[in-house]
Amino acid sequence: MSYHEHPDDSVDGPAHKRPHAARTDYVSALYGSILAASVVAGASLGSFPRLQLVLLLLITALVFWATHVYTALVGDRLAHKSLTWEEIRRQSAREWPIVMAAVPPAAAVMISPVLGIGVAGTAWFALAIAGAELVGWASAALVRAGATRRLVVVSGAVNLLLGLILVAAKAALHH
């Protein structure tokens, strides 16, 4: 069983069942959001800081996406499943939210000059967008799964805390 699958259909009790319709892979979106926030928090930029940050966000997301696809495919091979082009496409699509989660922070970096945000503020702006994404994806996943309002709020708070840890790390390490 991959980390995307759950042995139990319930989220917080048997009364709350997950829909069986096609789903967005919230795990990959959450992972991509925390990855983007980590990249922004740890970035040390040179002569072209905005371009470098956009490229760093997108390239890092693509590398992690490819790594997730590869490891899932290797895991399937170890489980004696045949490797087909369809399986490669399926795993690639399943993990694509990792890359898509880097797009809003990268877009924030690209539009920051239009908003009059300086280079130092740009990183904070992108980090705020990644943090909002983290809370948003976690909340969306739980709402879609039929979780209680309390669980959605608690999960949002936990994900906000994770984002704030990255903010604190950026503040401590870059000042």
Secondary structure, 3 states (H helix, E strand, C coil): CCCCCCCCCECCCCCCECCCCCCCCHHHHHHHHHHHHHHHHHCCCCCCHHHHHHHHHHHHHHHHHHHHHHHHHHHHHHCCCCCCHHHHHHHHHHHCHHHHCCHHHHHHHHHCCCCCCCHHHHHHHHHHHHHHHHHHHHHHHHHHCCCCHHHHHHHHHHHHHHHHHHHHHHHHHCC
